[in-house]
């Protein structure tokens, strides 16, 4: 294996690990939202968390952004530190129920 191919495989592995880390963070958030009786659907094609509002309105898409540091929603206008899952769940609950 030449160095170029090795570098590409390393980049692919790092990218896959990054996506896996985002999915793990979204899973923790989904579980925290469930404790607040808010359903979230983990989408693996992003990854993203889809939250459907109880009342009519557009669903909320949550992603892990800013290099994995924040949960972001509403076109990244709203965000909360990813290391505070319960706080993010509380902020999202207020947002989707408000």
Secondary structure, 3 states (H helix, E strand, C coil): CCHHHHHHHHHHHHHHHHHHHHHHHHHHHHHHHHCCCCCEEEECCCCEEEECCCCCCCCEEEEEECCCCEEEECCCCEEEECCCHHHHHHHHHHHHHC
